[in-house]
Amino acid sequence: MELENQLKQLIIDSLALEDMTIEDIETEAPLFSEDGLGLDSVDALELGLAIQKAFNFQLESEQQNLRQHFESVATLAEFIRNRG
């Protein structure tokens, strides 16, 4: 759960969502849907850069399933755990 909370804080910090707390972001909620956070493509780029910097690895933009990894905090955490 530590990584999930770290990712939630990273989302808040990198996207300047000052009015949100990590408790406001559901781990399973879609990041890019109105049912979830409702992020857009610019947010995706910002978040991708923040994740690369925070976890010190390159994201391959042509990686087919990259979009799937960014579906929710849960899928993002799983992706990062599997990189090690």
MODELLER restraints for C-alpha pairs under 7 A, 6 or more apart:
rsr = mdl.restraints
at = mdl.atoms
rsr.add(forms.Gaussian(group=physical.xy_distance, feature=features.Distance(at['CA:3:A'], at['CA:77:A']), mean=6.30, stdev=0.5))
rsr.add(forms.Gaussian(group=physical.xy_distance, feature=features.Distance(at['CA:4:A'], at['CA:27:A']), mean=6.98, stdev=0.5))
rsr.add(forms.Gaussian(group=physical.xy_distance, feature=features.Distance(at['CA:4:A'], at['CA:73:A']), mean=6.21, stdev=0.5))
rsr.add(forms.Gaussian(group=physical.xy_distance, feature=features.Distance(at['CA:4:A'], at['CA:74:A']), mean=6.72, stdev=0.5))
rsr.add(forms.Gaussian(group=physical.xy_distance, feature=features.Distance(at['CA:4:A'], at['CA:77:A']), mean=5.92, stdev=0.5))
rsr.add(forms.Gaussian(group=physical.xy_distance, feature=features.Distance(at['CA:5:A'], at['CA:22:A']), mean=6.44, stdev=0.5))
rsr.add(forms.Gaussian(group=physical.xy_distance, feature=features.Distance(at['CA:7:A'], at['CA:73:A']), mean=6.75, stdev=0.5))
rsr.add(forms.Gaussian(group=physical.xy_distance, feature=features.Distance(at['CA:8:A'], at['CA:22:A']), mean=5.42, stdev=0.5))
rsr.add(forms.Gaussian(group=physical.xy_distance, feature=features.Distance(at['CA:8:A'], at['CA:25:A']), mean=6.73, stdev=0.5))
rsr.add(forms.Gaussian(group=physical.xy_distance, feature=features.Distance(at['CA:9:A'], at['CA:22:A']), mean=6.02, stdev=0.5))
rsr.add(forms.Gaussian(group=physical.xy_distance, feature=features.Distance(at['CA:11:A'], at['CA:47:A']), mean=6.48, stdev=0.5))
rsr.add(forms.Gaussian(group=physical.xy_distance, feature=features.Distance(at['CA:12:A'], at['CA:18:A']), mean=6.56, stdev=0.5))
rsr.add(forms.Gaussian(group=physical.xy_distance, feature=features.Distance(at['CA:12:A'], at['CA:20:A']), mean=6.83, stdev=0.5))
rsr.add(forms.Gaussian(group=physical.xy_distance, feature=features.Distance(at['CA:14:A'], at['CA:46:A']), mean=6.63, stdev=0.5))
rsr.add(forms.Gaussian(group=physical.xy_distance, feature=features.Distance(at['CA:14:A'], at['CA:47:A']), mean=6.35, stdev=0.5))
rsr.add(forms.Gaussian(group=physical.xy_distance, feature=features.Distance(at['CA:14:A'], at['CA:50:A']), mean=6.37, stdev=0.5))
rsr.add(forms.Gaussian(group=physical.xy_distance, feature=features.Distance(at['CA:15:A'], at['CA:43:A']), mean=6.59, stdev=0.5))
rsr.add(forms.Gaussian(group=physical.xy_distance, feature=features.Distance(at['CA:15:A'], at['CA:46:A']), mean=6.95, stdev=0.5))
rsr.add(forms.Gaussian(group=physical.xy_distance, feature=features.Distance(at['CA:27:A'], at['CA:72:A']), mean=6.55, stdev=0.5))
rsr.add(forms.Gaussian(group=physical.xy_distance, feature=features.Distance(at['CA:27:A'], at['CA:73:A']), mean=4.98, stdev=0.5))
rsr.add(forms.Gaussian(group=physical.xy_distance, feature=features.Distance(at['CA:27:A'], at['CA:74:A']), mean=5.36, stdev=0.5))
rsr.add(forms.Gaussian(group=physical.xy_distance, feature=features.Distance(at['CA:28:A'], at['CA:72:A']), mean=5.65, stdev=0.5))
rsr.add(forms.Gaussian(group=physical.xy_distance, feature=features.Distance(at['CA:28:A'], at['CA:73:A']), mean=6.37, stdev=0.5))
rsr.add(forms.Gaussian(group=physical.xy_distance, feature=features.Distance(at['CA:28:A'], at['CA:74:A']), mean=5.68, stdev=0.5))
rsr.add(forms.Gaussian(group=physical.xy_distance, feature=features.Distance(at['CA:29:A'], at['CA:36:A']), mean=5.02, stdev=0.5))
rsr.add(forms.Gaussian(group=physical.xy_distance, feature=features.Distance(at['CA:29:A'], at['CA:72:A']), mean=5.71, stdev=0.5))
rsr.add(forms.Gaussian(group=physical.xy_distance, feature=features.Distance(at['CA:30:A'], at['CA:36:A']), mean=4.70, stdev=0.5))
rsr.add(forms.Gaussian(group=physical.xy_distance, feature=features.Distance(at['CA:30:A'], at['CA:37:A']), mean=6.71, stdev=0.5))
rsr.add(forms.Gaussian(group=physical.xy_distance, feature=features.Distance(at['CA:30:A'], at['CA:71:A']), mean=5.46, stdev=0.5))
rsr.add(forms.Gaussian(group=physical.xy_distance, feature=features.Distance(at['CA:30:A'], at['CA:72:A']), mean=4.80, stdev=0.5))
rsr.add(forms.Gaussian(group=physical.xy_distance, feature=features.Distance(at['CA:31:A'], at['CA:37:A']), mean=4.91, stdev=0.5))
rsr.add(forms.Gaussian(group=physical.xy_distance, feature=features.Distance(at['CA:31:A'], at['CA:38:A']), mean=6.01, stdev=0.5))
rsr.add(forms.Gaussian(group=physical.xy_distance, feature=features.Distance(at['CA:31:A'], at['CA:39:A']), mean=5.88, stdev=0.5))
rsr.add(forms.Gaussian(group=physical.xy_distance, feature=features.Distance(at['CA:31:A'], at['CA:71:A']), mean=5.79, stdev=0.5))
rsr.add(forms.Gaussian(group=physical.xy_distance, feature=features.Distance(at['CA:31:A'], at['CA:72:A']), mean=5.23, stdev=0.5))
rsr.add(forms.Gaussian(group=physical.xy_distance, feature=features.Distance(at['CA:32:A'], at['CA:38:A']), mean=4.71, stdev=0.5))
rsr.add(forms.Gaussian(group=physical.xy_distance, feature=features.Distance(at['CA:32:A'], at['CA:39:A']), mean=4.56, stdev=0.5))
rsr.add(forms.Gaussian(group=physical.xy_distance, feature=features.Distance(at['CA:32:A'], at['CA:40:A']), mean=6.15, stdev=0.5))
rsr.add(forms.Gaussian(group=physical.xy_distance, feature=features.Distance(at['CA:33:A'], at['CA:39:A']), mean=6.92, stdev=0.5))
rsr.add(forms.Gaussian(group=physical.xy_distance, feature=features.Distance(at['CA:52:A'], at['CA:58:A']), mean=5.69, stdev=0.5))
rsr.add(forms.Gaussian(group=physical.xy_distance, feature=features.Distance(at['CA:52:A'], at['CA:59:A']), mean=6.73, stdev=0.5))
rsr.add(forms.Gaussian(group=physical.xy_distance, feature=features.Distance(at['CA:69:A'], at['CA:75:A']), mean=5.17, stdev=0.5))
rsr.add(forms.Gaussian(group=physical.xy_distance, feature=features.Distance(at['CA:69:A'], at['CA:76:A']), mean=5.10, stdev=0.5))
rsr.add(forms.Gaussian(group=physical.xy_distance, feature=features.Distance(at['CA:69:A'], at['CA:79:A']), mean=6.10, stdev=0.5))
rsr.add(forms.Gaussian(group=physical.xy_distance, feature=features.Distance(at['CA:70:A'], at['CA:76:A']), mean=5.47, stdev=0.5))
